Amino acid sequence: MTADIVNLNRFRKGKARAEKGAIAAENRARFGRTKAEKERQKSETEGETRRLEAHRREEPSEPRD
């Protein structure tokens, strides 16, 4: 019986991908924001933008001399 031929480069890259995936999953759990947090920040940002736009001065159409 002969052993299966394994491409070591492919094996090495696959192992590296798996390790990076595990680190990424850990970081998502540690630093990720919940859906509620994202929605709250989005609504706050939109409210601030609306408030700033409401207080914007209108530019005069004709320059004053």
MOWO-V333828 format. One record per residue. N is the residue number from 1. RES is the residue in three letters. PHI is phi in radians with two decimals (none if undefined). BURIAL is b if it has 9 or more other ideal C-beta (glycine too) atoms within 8 Angstrom, else e. Layout:
# MOWO-V333828
{{N/RES/PHI/BURIAL} {N/RES/PHI/BURIAL}}
This chain:
# MOWO-V333828
{{1/MET/none/e} {2/THR/-1.88/e} {3/ALA/-1.34/e} {4/ASP/-1.18/e} {5/ILE/-1.39/e} {6/VAL/-2.08/e} {7/ASN/-1.40/e} {8/LEU/-1.14/e} {9/ASN/-1.13/e} {10/ARG/-1.13/e} {11/PHE/-1.09/b} {12/ARG/-1.09/e} {13/LYS/-1.16/e} {14/GLY/-1.11/e} {15/LYS/-1.14/e} {16/ALA/-1.11/e} {17/ARG/-1.09/e} {18/ALA/-1.11/e} {19/GLU/-1.14/e} {20/LYS/-1.12/e} {21/GLY/-1.11/e} {22/ALA/-1.15/e} {23/ILE/-1.14/e} {24/ALA/-1.11/e} {25/ALA/-1.11/e} {26/GLU/-1.12/e} {27/ASN/-1.16/b} {28/ARG/-1.08/e} {29/ALA/-1.22/e} {30/ARG/-1.38/e} {31/PHE/-1.93/e} {32/GLY/-1.21/e} {33/ARG/-1.84/e} {34/THR/-1.34/e} {35/LYS/-1.08/e} {36/ALA/-1.10/e} {37/GLU/-1.13/e} {38/LYS/-1.11/b} {39/GLU/-1.15/e} {40/ARG/-1.10/e} {41/GLN/-1.14/b} {42/LYS/-1.11/e} {43/SER/-1.18/e} {44/GLU/-1.11/e} {45/THR/-1.11/e} {46/GLU/-1.12/e} {47/GLY/-1.10/e} {48/GLU/-1.11/e} {49/THR/-1.10/e} {50/ARG/-1.06/e} {51/ARG/-1.10/e} {52/LEU/-1.12/e} {53/GLU/-1.15/e} {54/ALA/-1.20/e} {55/HIS/-1.69/e} {56/ARG/-1.24/e} {57/ARG/-1.36/e} {58/GLU/-1.40/e} {59/GLU/-1.35/e} {60/PRO/-1.13/e} {61/SER/-1.29/e} {62/GLU/-2.05/e} {63/PRO/-1.22/e} {64/ARG/-1.51/e} {65/ASP/-1.80/e}}
